[in-house]
Amino acid sequence: MGSILYYVLLGLSLAAPMGPINAAVINRGLRDGFSYAWILAIGAMLADIVYILFVYFGLVKFINIPIIQTFLWLFGGFVLIYSGVEGFIKTSAALTRSKKEKKSILWSFLSGFMISFMNPLSIVFWLGIYGSILASTITKYGTSKLIFFTGCILFGVAVWDFFVALLSSFFRNFVSEHIIQLISKISAFGLILFGLYFGYHGIQFFF
């Protein structure tokens, strides 16, 4: 039981720091409500699962090829900047909640997946954390326990994302339109800053 709690808390602590996904979930929750924010988070978790599989099957070496790294940084920067600008423009339009145009649930899912998957820090992140778990757990407990503990980590991530999506949509319903617009702009601006950061590193890799 202690091990289960440890890995769930590990997932929570991994998801908690403010990053592109948290900023995107907050922005989407404030703009479109809980379901859109939660689906975006699920898309991001699917990207996490893909990276976990990359680490498990030893495919990390291909992702570390310089040209692929450059593509990840640059395209990831583009995705984040696009998402941030889109959120900023929609917020600045000052539409009422009932009149806001919403893109499809599928668009939210794909946005979450692309923001997470095109984030080069994700593979470094999962390589460092999951790589060490993979090395220690599989030798000590075997593959079945490794899969179970991986599920515990992802459950912790899901709990955090659910909480952020719920909280942002809650504030959407109970605070003024002005406050919603302000917080949405801040989170959208955060996405743009992350995108510029990724783009800068992509240019460094390129040259």
VEXNUPA-765356 format. One record per residue (C-alpha): residue in three letters; x, y, z. Coordinates in Angstrom, 2 decimals, decimal comma. Example, Ala and Ser with C-alpha at 12.3 -4.5 7.8 and 13.67 -1.06 7.14 Angstrom:
<rs>
<r "Ala" <12,30 -4,50 7,80>>
<r "Ser" <13,67 -1,06 7,14>>
</rs>
This chain:
<rs>
<r "Met" <0,00 0,00 0,00>>
<r "Gly" <2,88 2,31 0,80>>
<r "Ser" <4,40 1,70 -2,63>>
<r "Ile" <1,09 2,49 -4,36>>
<r "Leu" <0,78 5,76 -2,46>>
<r "Tyr" <4,40 6,61 -3,26>>
<r "Tyr" <3,91 6,24 -7,01>>
<r "Val" <0,57 8,09 -6,99>>
<r "Leu" <2,22 10,98 -5,10>>
<r "Leu" <5,10 10,84 -7,57>>
<r "Gly" <2,61 11,31 -10,41>>
<r "Leu" <1,02 14,23 -8,58>>
<r "Ser" <4,38 15,89 -7,98>>
<r "Leu" <5,39 15,39 -11,62>>
<r "Ala" <2,22 17,05 -12,91>>
<r "Ala" <2,04 19,90 -10,39>>
<r "Pro" <4,77 22,32 -11,59>>
<r "Met" <3,43 25,03 -13,91>>
<r "Gly" <4,24 24,16 -17,50>>
<r "Pro" <2,66 24,25 -20,96>>
<r "Ile" <0,02 21,63 -20,15>>
<r "Asn" <-1,15 23,23 -16,90>>
<r "Ala" <-1,31 26,61 -18,64>>
<r "Ala" <-3,28 25,12 -21,54>>
<r "Val" <-5,72 23,28 -19,25>>
<r "Ile" <-6,36 26,45 -17,22>>
<r "Asn" <-6,86 28,50 -20,36>>
<r "Arg" <-9,24 25,97 -21,91>>
<r "Gly" <-11,18 25,49 -18,67>>
<r "Leu" <-11,76 29,21 -18,27>>
<r "Arg" <-12,73 29,66 -21,92>>
<r "Asp" <-14,78 26,56 -22,67>>
<r "Gly" <-15,50 24,71 -19,44>>
<r "Phe" <-14,55 21,48 -17,68>>
<r "Ser" <-15,13 18,90 -20,41>>
<r "Tyr" <-12,90 20,71 -22,92>>
<r "Ala" <-10,11 21,19 -20,35>>
<r "Trp" <-10,32 17,58 -19,15>>
<r "Ile" <-10,24 16,18 -22,70>>
<r "Leu" <-7,18 18,34 -23,43>>
<r "Ala" <-5,49 16,87 -20,35>>
<r "Ile" <-6,36 13,33 -21,49>>
<r "Gly" <-4,71 14,08 -24,84>>
<r "Ala" <-1,60 15,21 -22,99>>
<r "Met" <-1,58 12,02 -20,91>>
<r "Leu" <-1,76 9,94 -24,08>>
<r "Ala" <1,43 11,68 -25,22>>
<r "Asp" <2,98 10,82 -21,84>>
<r "Ile" <2,07 7,16 -22,41>>
<r "Val" <3,71 7,27 -25,85>>
<r "Tyr" <6,92 8,62 -24,32>>
<r "Ile" <6,78 5,98 -21,58>>
<r "Leu" <6,60 3,33 -24,31>>
<r "Phe" <9,53 4,97 -26,08>>
<r "Val" <11,59 4,68 -22,91>>
<r "Tyr" <10,43 1,11 -22,24>>
<r "Phe" <11,23 -0,15 -25,75>>
<r "Gly" <14,52 1,75 -25,96>>
<r "Leu" <13,45 4,12 -28,73>>
<r "Val" <14,84 7,18 -26,95>>
<r "Lys" <18,07 7,05 -28,96>>
<r "Phe" <16,14 7,88 -32,15>>
<r "Ile" <14,48 10,89 -30,54>>
<r "Asn" <17,88 12,15 -29,42>>
<r "Ile" <19,08 12,46 -33,05>>
<r "Pro" <19,93 16,20 -33,51>>
<r "Ile" <17,66 16,76 -36,54>>
<r "Ile" <14,68 15,20 -34,71>>
<r "Gln" <15,49 17,23 -31,60>>
<r "Thr" <15,53 20,39 -33,73>>
<r "Phe" <12,17 19,51 -35,27>>
<r "Leu" <10,64 18,81 -31,85>>
<r "Trp" <11,86 22,12 -30,41>>
<r "Leu" <10,77 24,23 -33,40>>
<r "Phe" <7,41 22,57 -34,07>>
<r "Gly" <6,69 22,36 -30,35>>
<r "Gly" <7,37 26,09 -30,11>>
<r "Phe" <4,99 26,72 -33,02>>
<r "Val" <2,20 24,64 -31,40>>
<r "Leu" <2,55 26,50 -28,10>>
<r "Ile" <2,71 29,96 -29,67>>
<r "Tyr" <-0,31 29,15 -31,86>>
<r "Ser" <-2,29 27,89 -28,86>>
<r "Gly" <-1,31 30,93 -26,80>>
<r "Val" <-2,17 33,45 -29,52>>
<r "Glu" <-5,48 31,68 -30,20>>
<r "Gly" <-6,36 31,81 -26,50>>
<r "Phe" <-5,30 35,45 -26,24>>
<r "Ile" <-7,38 36,50 -29,27>>
<r "Lys" <-10,45 34,60 -28,09>>
<r "Thr" <-10,14 36,17 -24,65>>
<r "Ser" <-9,67 39,65 -26,07>>
<r "Ala" <-12,84 39,26 -28,11>>
<r "Ala" <-14,78 39,76 -24,85>>
<r "Leu" <-17,59 37,38 -25,83>>
<r "Thr" <-20,04 36,27 -23,20>>
<r "Arg" <-19,82 32,68 -21,96>>
<r "Ser" <-23,01 31,67 -23,73>>
<r "Lys" <-21,91 33,13 -27,06>>
<r "Lys" <-18,37 31,85 -27,14>>
<r "Glu" <-17,62 29,71 -30,16>>
<r "Lys" <-16,12 26,41 -29,13>>
<r "Lys" <-14,09 24,09 -31,22>>
<r "Ser" <-14,82 20,39 -31,08>>
<r "Ile" <-13,86 18,07 -28,24>>
<r "Leu" <-11,56 16,32 -30,72>>
<r "Trp" <-9,70 19,60 -31,27>>
<r "Ser" <-9,11 19,90 -27,51>>
<r "Phe" <-7,83 16,32 -27,39>>
<r "Leu" <-5,44 16,86 -30,32>>
<r "Ser" <-4,25 20,16 -28,85>>
<r "Gly" <-3,35 18,47 -25,56>>
<r "Phe" <-1,60 15,62 -27,34>>
<r "Met" <0,44 17,91 -29,61>>
<r "Ile" <1,42 20,34 -26,85>>
<r "Ser" <2,75 17,45 -24,74>>
<r "Phe" <4,16 15,27 -27,53>>
<r "Met" <6,02 18,12 -29,26>>
<r "Asn" <7,57 19,16 -25,95>>
<r "Pro" <11,21 17,98 -26,00>>
<r "Leu" <11,35 18,42 -22,24>>
<r "Ser" <8,83 15,59 -21,95>>
<r "Ile" <11,24 12,96 -23,22>>
<r "Val" <14,01 14,30 -20,98>>
<r "Phe" <11,52 14,34 -18,14>>
<r "Trp" <10,27 10,78 -18,66>>
<r "Leu" <13,76 9,49 -19,45>>
<r "Gly" <15,06 10,83 -16,16>>
<r "Ile" <12,11 9,81 -13,98>>
<r "Tyr" <10,68 6,77 -15,71>>
<r "Gly" <14,09 5,50 -16,79>>
<r "Ser" <15,19 5,21 -13,18>>
<r "Ile" <11,88 3,59 -12,19>>
<r "Leu" <12,21 1,17 -15,08>>
<r "Ala" <15,72 0,18 -14,04>>
<r "Ser" <14,93 -0,33 -10,36>>
<r "Thr" <11,44 -1,81 -10,56>>
<r "Ile" <11,81 -4,34 -13,36>>
<r "Thr" <14,83 -6,00 -11,72>>
<r "Lys" <13,19 -6,05 -8,30>>
<r "Tyr" <9,54 -6,84 -9,08>>
<r "Gly" <9,24 -7,81 -12,74>>
<r "Thr" <7,22 -6,52 -15,68>>
<r "Ser" <3,75 -6,89 -14,15>>
<r "Lys" <4,63 -4,72 -11,15>>
<r "Leu" <6,28 -2,19 -13,45>>
<r "Ile" <3,05 -1,84 -15,45>>
<r "Phe" <1,04 -1,50 -12,24>>
<r "Phe" <3,32 1,18 -10,77>>
<r "Thr" <3,33 3,01 -14,11>>
<r "Gly" <-0,45 3,06 -13,88>>
<r "Cys" <-0,17 4,53 -10,37>>
<r "Ile" <2,03 7,33 -11,69>>
<r "Leu" <-0,38 8,10 -14,51>>
<r "Phe" <-3,27 8,00 -12,04>>
<r "Gly" <-1,50 10,67 -9,99>>
<r "Val" <-1,02 12,79 -13,13>>
<r "Ala" <-4,71 12,30 -14,01>>
<r "Val" <-5,85 13,36 -10,53>>
<r "Trp" <-3,87 16,59 -10,78>>
<r "Asp" <-5,11 17,36 -14,30>>
<r "Phe" <-8,69 16,62 -13,24>>
<r "Phe" <-8,32 18,99 -10,28>>
<r "Val" <-6,89 21,79 -12,46>>
<r "Ala" <-9,63 21,35 -15,09>>
<r "Leu" <-12,33 21,30 -12,41>>
<r "Leu" <-10,94 24,33 -10,59>>
<r "Ser" <-10,55 26,43 -13,73>>
<r "Ser" <-14,10 25,60 -14,89>>
<r "Phe" <-15,42 26,32 -11,38>>
<r "Phe" <-13,91 29,80 -11,43>>
<r "Arg" <-15,36 30,27 -14,90>>
<r "Asn" <-18,86 29,93 -13,45>>
<r "Phe" <-18,42 31,99 -10,29>>
<r "Val" <-16,10 34,88 -11,03>>
<r "Ser" <-16,63 37,93 -13,18>>
<r "Glu" <-16,00 37,98 -16,91>>
<r "His" <-13,22 40,51 -16,36>>
<r "Ile" <-11,31 38,18 -14,00>>
<r "Ile" <-11,78 35,27 -16,40>>
<r "Gln" <-10,33 37,32 -19,23>>
<r "Leu" <-7,39 38,42 -17,08>>
<r "Ile" <-6,47 34,88 -15,97>>
<r "Ser" <-7,01 33,54 -19,49>>
<r "Lys" <-4,68 36,18 -20,90>>
<r "Ile" <-2,02 35,34 -18,30>>
<r "Ser" <-2,19 31,61 -19,08>>
<r "Ala" <-2,22 32,30 -22,84>>
<r "Phe" <0,80 34,57 -22,43>>
<r "Gly" <2,50 31,76 -20,51>>
<r "Leu" <1,97 29,42 -23,47>>
<r "Ile" <3,51 32,01 -25,79>>
<r "Leu" <6,55 32,37 -23,51>>
<r "Phe" <7,01 28,59 -23,41>>
<r "Gly" <6,71 28,55 -27,21>>
<r "Leu" <9,37 31,25 -27,60>>
<r "Tyr" <11,62 29,32 -25,22>>
<r "Phe" <11,21 26,15 -27,29>>
<r "Gly" <11,77 28,06 -30,52>>
<r "Tyr" <14,96 29,61 -29,15>>
<r "His" <16,36 26,18 -28,27>>
<r "Gly" <15,28 24,84 -31,65>>
<r "Ile" <17,27 27,59 -33,39>>
<r "Gln" <20,26 26,79 -31,17>>
<r "Phe" <20,03 23,10 -32,17>>
<r "Phe" <19,70 24,08 -35,83>>
<r "Phe" <22,86 26,18 -35,87>>
</rs>
